[in-house]
Amino acid sequence: MRSRLKHAWRRLDEQRRIRRNQRRAALHASEPGPPAATPVWPLPRATNGLSDDQVRAQAGRYKHWFYAFDFEGGLTVPGRPEAIGRRGYASPDRPLQRFRHFMPSLLASTGGNLRGKRVLDIACNSGFWSIQCALLGADVVGFDARAELIEQANLVKATAGVPRVDFQVLDFWEMSPERLGGPFDVVLNLGILYHLTKPLEALEITRRMAREFIVLDTALQAGRAPVLLLGWEEPEDIGSAARAGLVMYPSKRAVEMMLRQVGLTDYREIPLRSADMPAPYLCDERASWLIRVPPA
């Protein structure tokens, strides 16, 4: 009985948070904001590249893809709905929604594009964000600890014919300016902080990689208090931590306190301007920040 009541209360609280954020999104949408930005979608196709059958055959070697990719001409990778996401059946629209949410703020700060910028995509997975940044004119390095994800990213790169992207197998804690050819103008820290044992140290390392801007997007522990919720994660699939161990889900206040601790005081949480977002953003369980890095 107590368990059922607790579940019902949590469900009511979640619905309350969603309604509140839907109202906030409508209010923010009516206010001045950065120009809208949309991803290049579908992706282009490389001239004289792999055939549809060749791409499908290579993509089919992997049980799961965290992202789905559409290409000009009607090709879709992986092409199997059950293969998309952490354990299948995730929405293929999720990265497109997230792009429309936080990329306008970044692009408004960089002159509307990324031409001439060097961009680092931390834990790049199968390369969605790296490819999009390259199409916006950046020179991109993307890395992930899982070799299979870098194989997927290179397949997407070859299929789209996108230059200026270098994908590498690398563990987060091995990241350094020396290892990756110097600092980057823009660093994307998307969906990785809550998979790590030491989030404060992770933000310190992220800062060392960046010259101008950091985009931070992370899952959160909902609530007003500055807390870190401890959990244990096993490397059971492509959506999990790369190694077994303790992980920490920060609250919004905890994120901002950690940013201040590492000297990143010029930050802004990117407000929701649309209710067309993945559910965690609407119920305060995920958020994004644009961070301006102080001069060295």
N, C-alpha and C positions, 0 to 999 in steps of 0.2 A: 504494500500500500504506500509506504513512504517513498519507495523508488518510483512508483508511478506518479506521485504528486511532484517529486523533484523533476521528473522528465517533463511533466505538463508545465511547471513553472518555467523551466528553461526554454521550452517552446514558446510560451507567451512572451518571455523577455526577448527572445530572438525576433519575433514578429514585431514587437514594439521598436526595436532598434532598426529593423528594415523600414518600417513606416517613417521613422524619424529621418533616416538617411535619404529616403525617396523625396521627402519634403525639402531637405537641404539641397539635394541635387537640383531640384526644380528651381530653387532660389538662386543657386550659383549659376545655373544656365541663363538666368535673366540678367545677370550682372556682366560687366565687361570682363573679358578673359583673353587668353592667348588664342590666336587663330587656330581653327580646327586643323587637324592633320590626320590623314588616313594612310594605312600601309599600302605598299605596292602589292596589289592582290587582284587576280592571281599573279603568281610569280612569272617572270619571262622564261622562255626556253632558249637554251644554248643553240646557236647555229651549228649544224652538223654534230650535235651531241648524241647522247644515248637515245635509243628508240623507246617508245612507251613500254614495250614488252621487256626491254632490258632494265628499265627503271623499276618496273613492277617486280621483276624477278629478284633484283638486288634488295628492294625494300622488303620483300616477303621473307627474307632471311631472319628478320627481327620480329620477335613476338609482340613487342610493344613499341610504340612511338608516343612520346609525350605530346607532340604537336602533329597536326595534320597539315599538309601542304597542297595547295591547288596551283596548277601551272596553266599557262596559256595553252589552248588546244583541248582542254578538258581532262588532262591527266591529274589524278589525285593520288597522293602518297600519304599513308600507306594503302589507302583504298579499301580498308576493312574497318568499319566503325568500331568493332570490338577490340581493335589494336590501339586505339587512341586513348591517351591518358595514362594515369598511374596503373590502373588495373582494367582499363577498357571503358568504353562508352563515355569518355569525357567530351565536352562540347568543343567542336573544332573552331567555334567562334571566340573562345576564351582569349587567345592572344590578340585577336583583332580588337576586342573590347578593351583590353588593357593598353594596347597601342594608342587608341583614341583617347584614353584616360590620361596617361602621363607623358607621352611623347610631345604633345603640343607645348607643354611647359618647357621642356628641354629645347625644342626647336626655336621657341620664341626667344630663348636666351643665347642661341648660337647663330642668329641671323636667318632662320627659316630653313636651314639645311645643315649638313655636316661636312660640306666640302672643305678639304684641308685639315680636317680633324683626325686625330688618332684615337680610336675607340677600343676599350677593353670590355669584352663580354665575359664576366665571371660565371663559371658553371653554365656554359652556353647550351648544354643539352644538344638538340639536333639542329641548332643554328638559326632559329627563327629571327632572333633579335640581331644577330651578327649580319645576316643577309639583308635585313631591312636597313640597318645602318650603312652598309656598303652601298645599297641602292640610293641612299641619301647623300652619297659622296665621300664617306669616311674610308680610311684605311683601318681595318679591323683585325684584332686578334681575339679569338674566342677559344676558351679552354674548358675542359671538363675532365673529371677524374676517371670516367668510364670510357674505355676505348670504343665500345660499341656505339656510344653516342657520337663520338668524333667520326666514326665511320658513317653514321647516318648524316651528320652535318656535311661531310665531304660529298656524299651522294647528292644532297640537295644543292650544294654549291655547283657541282658538275652539271646537274640537270638544268639549273637556272642560268648557267654561264656567267656567274657573278665574279668579277675579279676583286682584288684588294681584300680578300678575306683569308686569314691564316688560322686554321684550326689545329689545336695541339692537345695532347693528353697530358694533363698536369693536375696535381692535387692542389687544393686551395692553399694549404699551408706551405707549399713550395713556391707560391707566387711572390715575385719581387721585381722591382724595376730592372735589376741586373739580369734576371732570368728571361725577361720579356722585352729586352731592348730599350729600356727607359720608361719614363712615366707616360701617361696618356692624358689627352685633353679631356676626355669623357670616360668615366667608368660606370658600367652598368652592374649593379649588385642586385640582381633580381631573383627572388625566391631561393636564396641560399642561407641567409643569416640564421634562420630557425632550424637549419640542419646541422649547425655547428656547436661544438662544446663550449667555445670561448667567444661569445658574440662581441664583447668589448675589444678583445685583441683582434678579432676579425675586422672591426671597423677601423682600428688603427692601421692595419695592413692595407685596407682599401684606401684610406686616405693617402698613404705613401705612394700609391699607384697613380693618383689623380693630380692633374695640374689645374683644371678649371671647374669641372662639374662632376658630381656623383648623382646617379639616380638610384635611390634605394627603394625597393619594393619587398615587403616581407609579410608573412603571416603573423598574426598577433594573438595575444591573450586579451580578450575583451575585458574592459574595466577601466576605472579611472586611476587606480593606484599604480605607482611605478614598480612593477613586479616582473620577474622572470619565472615562468612556469617550467619546471623541470620535466623532462620526459626521457624515455629510452627509445632509441631507434635502431633497427636492424637494416642492413643493406639488402632488403628483400626484393626490390625492384627499382626501375629507373627513376621513380619519384622519391626514393628514400635517400638517406645519407649514404655516402660512399663507404663508410665503415661503421661498425656497431659502436654505440656509445651514447653518452649523455647528450641531450640537445636541450635548447632553451627557447621558449616562446616568449618574447617580450610584449609588454603592453605599450601603447603609444607613448605614454610618459616615460617609460623605461628607455625606449628608443631615443627619445630626444635628450634625456639625461646622458646617455652614453655618447651621443653625438657631441654634446658640450664637453664631455670629459676628454674626448680625443681632439678637441680644438676646432670642431666643425660647428660654429655658432651661427652661421648664415644659412639657415635651412628654412624650407617651407613645406608643410604637408600639402600635397596636391589635392584640391577639393574635388569631390565627385560633381560632375556637371551633367550626368545622365544616369538614369536608373537602369540602363541597359548595360549591366555589369555583372560579373560573376558574383554569386551570392555572398562569399566571404567579405567582399568590400562593403556590401549593403548592411551587414550585421556586425561591423566593427571588428572583424577577424582578419582583416588585411588592409594595408594602406601603403601609400607611396609618398616619397619625399624627393624634392629637388634640392640639392646641397651645393652651394658655391664654395669652392676650396680656396682658402686664403693663400696669398702669395707666399712662396717659400722664403 
